[in-house]
Amino acid sequence: MASKQQTVRALLDRHGQTFAEELGIDVEKGTPAELFRLLCASTLMSARISSSIAAKAAHNLGKRGWRTPQKLAESTWEQRVEALNEAGYTRYQERTSTMLGDLTEHLLERWDGDLRKLRDAAERDPRRERKLLKEFKGIGDVGVDVFFREAQVAWDELRPFADRRALEAAGRLKLGKDPRALAQLADGKDFPRLVAALVRVELGNDYDAVREAARAA
């Protein structure tokens, strides 16, 4: 039977990339533009569509130059629908286009386009940050979980954070279901990558391959 460290190494070797890294979002910078892109990606990834389509949709927003709330606010509803269609949306694209517009409007009006102001208003309390994030249309607890999972590289008050899906995978791989215990297995930048790897294993049902790789390590 593989050790926990062998399992963690197998996870990182096979899936050790955060979703933000995959999308080219440098969350660690903590700038308004990068946090905005993460917020949009979190919204898309929390919807009831495949993770690959959600990731492609988030990528399409950046490809079209909509990397700040000001730029996305200049887009039309029809342009956003087209970008979602290109990503493979066959349903919900019209509602999602509206939701992205509403999200951007709220960010600009309430927080001047800068999620760092939301963080300051919450006094860096994750519970208050969650409450304020849920005021965005289209962001529920799942969306906040995705945001927290990726944002913890920049918002240290969130660490260590692992969402339900990651903890479910950790339990199945005999790593336990305690984020603090998981953090002892992967310090620093590797912890968010470990959490993302667990999510990817769950999404792709890659458990057997990870176990095999861990035993071979």
C-alpha positions, 0 to 999 in steps of 0.5 A: 500500500502506498504511503500518503507522501507517495500518493501526494507525489502521484497526484502532483505529477499527474494533475499538479496544476491549478485551474487558474494556471491552466487558464493563464490567470496569475492569481498570485499577483493579486491584482484587480484584473487577475482576481476578476478573471478568477471570479468569472472562471469560478462562476463558469466552473460552478455551473452545471456544465462540464469542467472542460467547457467551463474552462474553455469559456473562461479562456474565451473571455480572455482571448477576446480581451475581456480581462478586466471588468471595464473591458467585459462591460464594453461587450454586448450580450450577443458577443458574450453569447457567441463566446460561450457558444464557441466554448461548446455551450448548447444550453444556458448560454443566454442566461450565462451571458446575462449573468456575466453582465450582471456580475461585472456591473455589480463589481464596478458599482459596488467595488469599483472593479476591484475585489481587493476592496471587497476583501478589505471591507470583509476585514479578511474574514473568510466568512464575511468574504463568502457572504459578500461574494454571494451577492454577485448574481450566479455565485453561490457556495460552490462558486465561492468554493472554487474562488477560495480554492484558487485565490488562497495563493494570494489571500493568505487568510483562506489557507488552507482551503479545500472544497467538498469535491477535493476532500471527497477525493482525499478521503477516497485516496486515504489522505483524510478529509482535513484541510490542515492535515492535507497542508502538512503533506504539501506545503507552500505553492504545492498545496493549492496544486494538490487541492486542484489535483484532487478535484481533477481526479474526482472529475476524471475518475482517475483514482485507479491510475493515481493509486497505481502511480503511487504504488510504483513510486 
